[in-house]
Amino acid sequence: MPFDAELFGHWWFEGPRFLELFIRKAAFDQQDFRLTSPSDYLAAHPTQQTIEPAASSWGEGGYWSVWLNEKTAWIYPHLAAARERMTELARRFVQPAPLEQRALKQAARELLLAQSSDWPFIIRTGTSPGYARQRVTDHLARFTTLYEQLIHSQIEEDFLRQTEAQDNLFPEIEFRYWR
């Protein structure tokens, strides 16, 4: 079962040390199970069920109030509109030219970055809400710029290059997943 190991250090400061010890012992001191990554597991077991994730009781109070509340509600209509636009782009550009493909991949990155649950979490907890609001709006603005450039066939390569340099995670992101 995959586990969000980031939470060990985030909420439990000894967590990284515990993980290190656990992984070392699992690798050397026992034969009952083995550790693997989700990618390696799927490669070894390609036939899997398709599921629809259900709502859960994760978060304070047993529902989504940490992420959806009076301080963060403004985010979600913008994310929904961007998600719909990303689907539109993925369906429209079946065989994109190389520059279009770069722009589509970057639009997908910007959308994922805007959707990060960290931003509403930070806004709700008040640790640095201005920073989190700025991150959401910056990623959505870059997404919207790329969307407009793609729709109008006017991709500004300098803007794209700058944005790729700034937000460059997931180099092999697959924009077609939004179809």
N, C-alpha and C positions, 0 to 999 in steps of 0.2 A: 504494500500500500504506500503510495507516495505521501510524503509529509512536508509541509511548508517549514523547512529547517530554518528559514530566516527568523521565525518567531522565537527560536531558542535564544538567540542573542538579543532579540528585540524586547522580550518580556521576561526572560530568564537569563541573567547575565552569565551564569555558569554554564549555560546551554552549549556553547561552542566547545568547551572542554569536555562536557559529557559526551557530545557527539563524537569527538575525536577518539575518546576512550572506547566508546561503543563500537565504532567502525573498526578500530584496531583489533578489538577482541573478536568481533564477528568475523574478521578476515583470518585470524590466526588461531583462536582458541576454541573453536567449535566447528561441528560438521552438520548441525541440524538445519541450517538455512544459509542462504547466500544473499548478499546485497546485490542489487542491480539498479540500473537507471530505468525510468519509464520507456525511453527509446529502445534500450536493449531488450526489455521485456516484450515490447510490441514486435520487435524484429524476430524474436524467438517464438512468439505466439501470435501470428498475424490475424487469426480469426478471433474477433472480439465482438461482443454485443454492442449495439448502438443504443445509447441511452439519452434521455433528456434530463439534465440535472433538475432536481427538485429544490424547492425552497427549503431553507434550513433554519435552525435556531441559532446560527452562529452570530456572535456579537452581543454586546451588552444588552440585557433585558430580553434576550431571546428573539429579537427581530432586527430589522435593518436600521434602527434609529441612529446608529453610529454613522452610517453613510447617507441615509435619506432623512433629512430633518429640515427645519426652517432655515438653517444656515447654508444648506447645500442643495436644496430643491431646484435652484436656478440652473444647476449643471445639467440635469438629466434631459430636458427638452433639446438642449444643444447637442448632447451626445447622441440622442435618438436621430436627430436630423443628419448628423455627420455619418452615422452608421448607415442610414438609408442612402445617402449620397455615395458612400463607399460601395454599397451593393450595386448602385446604378453604374458606377465606373467599372466595376469588375464585369458586369454583364455587357457593357458597351464596348470595352476594349478586349476583344477576343484574341486578336493577334497584334498586340501593340508593337510599335517600332521601339528600338532600344531606348531612346530618350523618354518615350511615353512609359515604357516599362519601369524605368528608374523613378519617374514621377509617381506612378501608381504604387510602387513599393514604398516610397517615402510617405505618400498619403496614408497608406496602411499603418506605417510606423507612428505617424502623428496621431492617428485615431487611437491606436492602442495606448500611447502615452497619455492622451487626454482621458482615456477611460480608467486609468490607474485608480484603484480604490484608496491609494495613499492620500490623494488630494482631498477628497471629502473627509477622510479620517482626520487629517491634519487640521482642516477647517473646523471640524466639530470639536476636537480636543483643544484647539486654540494654541497649539505649540508654535506655529508660524503660518497663520491663515493667509496673510498677504502673499507669501511665497506660493502657497498651494493654489490660491485663486489665479495668480499670475501664470503658473504652469498650465493650468487648465485652459485659460484664455489664449496663451501663446500657442499651445499645440493645436487648439481648434482654429486659430487664425491661420497658422501655417497649412493645416489641412484644407481650409476653405480656399486659400490662395492656390494651392495645387489643384483642387477640384475645378476652380474657375479656369485655370490655365489649360487643364486637360480638356474640359468641355469646349473651350473656344479655340483649341489647337494652337495655343500661343504659350508654350512652355518656355519660361525664362531660365535658361541653363545656369546663369550665375546664381539666381535665387535657389534653384534646385541644389546646386553644388554646396552652397552655404548651409542649407537646411540638412543635407546629407551629412555634412561634417559635424553639425551641431547635434543631431539626433540620429546616431548611426548604429543603434542596436538592431538585432535580428537582420543581419545582412542578407540572409536567404529567405526573408519573409515572402509568403505566397499570397499576393493580393487576390488571386482567384478564389480563395476560401470564402470571400464575401459574396460570391455568386449565389 
